[in-house]
């Protein structure tokens, strides 16, 4: 529940400045997964995700793109609850954040209108004392 509310607040704060520009890449009608659409996207594109449960962990890969549920277009809060990114089956147990912004993305990289669940975080080595820690279950 806290992730959903935090996400709605983040979405409300960014939605005022977000308008679809570039190409719209639709999931699942054009791309089978959110990550496939992200990988195909160019800066300024929008990945528009239909309601459903998507079992995947995604990375923005340094791209200035918008990844959004149909909440972006319709502003119906029910779409946030019905568009779920479920990261409970990561490819690697130590890289189990649901959404990762770790490749120098800037403010043009936007995630909007999802319920995020199932993340276990990503393991990092602390540069100073060389100990392992885990962070970012939902978003890193």
C-alpha positions as CSV (number, residue, x, y, z in Angstrom):
1,X,0.0,0.0,0.0
2,X,2.7,2.6,0.8
3,X,4.3,2.1,-2.6
4,X,1.0,2.7,-4.4
5,X,0.4,6.0,-2.6
6,X,4.0,7.1,-3.0
7,X,3.6,6.3,-6.7
8,X,0.4,8.3,-7.0
9,X,2.1,11.3,-5.5
10,X,5.1,10.9,-7.7
11,X,2.8,10.5,-10.7
12,X,0.8,13.6,-9.8
13,X,3.9,15.6,-9.4
14,X,5.3,14.6,-12.8
15,X,2.1,14.3,-14.8
16,X,1.9,18.1,-15.1
17,X,5.0,18.2,-17.2
18,X,4.6,14.9,-19.0
19,X,3.0,14.7,-22.4
20,X,3.5,11.9,-24.9
21,X,6.1,13.0,-27.4
22,X,7.9,10.9,-29.9
23,X,6.7,7.4,-30.8
24,X,4.2,5.6,-28.6
25,X,5.1,1.9,-28.0
26,X,2.2,-0.1,-26.7
27,X,2.4,-3.1,-24.4
28,X,1.3,-5.8,-25.0
29,X,-0.2,-5.0,-28.4
30,X,3.1,-3.9,-30.1
31,X,5.6,-5.4,-27.6
32,X,5.2,-8.5,-25.5
33,X,6.9,-7.1,-22.4
34,X,7.6,-3.7,-20.9
35,X,11.4,-4.3,-21.2
36,X,11.1,-5.1,-24.9
37,X,9.4,-1.8,-25.5
38,X,12.0,0.1,-23.4
39,X,14.8,-1.6,-25.3
40,X,13.2,-0.5,-28.6
41,X,12.5,3.0,-27.4
42,X,14.4,6.2,-28.3
43,X,14.6,9.4,-26.3
44,X,11.2,11.1,-26.2
45,X,9.2,8.0,-26.8
46,X,6.4,6.7,-24.5
47,X,5.9,3.1,-23.5
48,X,2.2,2.9,-22.9
49,X,1.2,-0.2,-20.9
50,X,-2.3,-1.7,-20.9
51,X,-3.9,-2.9,-17.6
52,X,-2.6,-6.3,-16.5
53,X,0.0,-8.0,-14.4
54,X,3.5,-7.9,-15.9
55,X,6.0,-10.3,-14.3
56,X,9.3,-8.7,-15.0
57,X,12.0,-6.5,-13.6
58,X,12.7,-3.5,-15.8
59,X,15.7,-1.1,-16.4
60,X,15.5,2.2,-18.2
61,X,19.0,1.7,-19.7
62,X,19.8,5.5,-19.5
63,X,16.9,6.5,-21.7
64,X,14.9,9.6,-21.4
65,X,11.5,8.0,-22.0
66,X,8.1,7.8,-20.3
67,X,7.0,4.4,-19.2
68,X,3.3,4.7,-18.1
69,X,0.1,2.9,-17.6
70,X,-3.0,4.2,-19.4
71,X,-3.4,6.5,-16.4
72,X,-1.2,8.9,-18.4
73,X,-4.0,9.4,-20.9
74,X,-7.2,8.7,-18.9
75,X,-6.2,10.0,-15.3
76,X,-8.4,7.2,-13.8
77,X,-6.7,6.1,-10.5
78,X,-8.3,2.7,-10.9
79,X,-5.8,2.1,-13.7
80,X,-2.9,2.3,-11.3
81,X,-4.3,-0.6,-9.3
82,X,-5.0,-2.6,-12.4
83,X,-1.5,-2.1,-14.0
84,X,1.0,-4.1,-12.0
85,X,4.7,-4.7,-12.4
86,X,5.5,-7.8,-10.4
87,X,9.2,-8.3,-9.9
88,X,8.9,-11.4,-7.8
89,X,10.7,-13.6,-10.4
90,X,14.0,-11.8,-11.2
91,X,16.5,-13.3,-13.6
92,X,19.2,-12.9,-10.8
93,X,18.4,-13.0,-7.1
94,X,20.9,-10.3,-6.3
95,X,19.4,-7.9,-8.9
96,X,15.8,-8.0,-7.7
97,X,14.6,-4.4,-7.7
98,X,11.3,-4.1,-9.8
99,X,12.4,-0.9,-11.6
100,X,16.0,0.3,-11.9
101,X,17.2,3.8,-12.7
102,X,20.9,3.1,-12.5
103,X,22.4,4.2,-15.8
104,X,22.5,8.0,-15.3
105,X,18.9,8.6,-16.3
106,X,17.8,12.2,-15.8
107,X,14.4,13.9,-15.2
108,X,13.2,12.9,-18.7
109,X,13.0,9.3,-17.5
110,X,9.6,8.9,-16.1
111,X,7.7,6.0,-14.6
112,X,4.0,6.7,-14.0
113,X,0.8,5.0,-13.0
114,X,1.7,1.5,-11.8
115,X,1.4,-0.7,-8.8
116,X,4.8,-2.1,-8.1
117,X,5.2,-5.3,-6.1
118,X,7.4,-8.3,-5.4
119,X,10.8,-6.7,-5.4
120,X,13.5,-7.9,-3.1
121,X,16.1,-5.2,-3.8
122,X,19.5,-5.2,-5.4
123,X,22.8,-6.2,-3.7
124,X,25.6,-3.6,-3.8
125,X,29.1,-3.5,-2.3
126,X,29.7,-0.4,-0.1
127,X,32.8,1.3,-1.6
128,X,34.0,2.5,1.8
129,X,33.9,-0.6,4.0
130,X,33.4,-3.3,1.3
131,X,30.3,-4.8,2.9
132,X,27.3,-5.9,1.0
133,X,23.9,-4.3,1.4
134,X,20.5,-4.6,-0.3
135,X,18.3,-1.6,-1.4
136,X,15.5,-0.6,-3.7
137,X,13.0,-3.4,-3.5
138,X,10.4,-1.4,-5.6
139,X,12.5,1.3,-7.3
140,X,16.3,1.6,-7.3
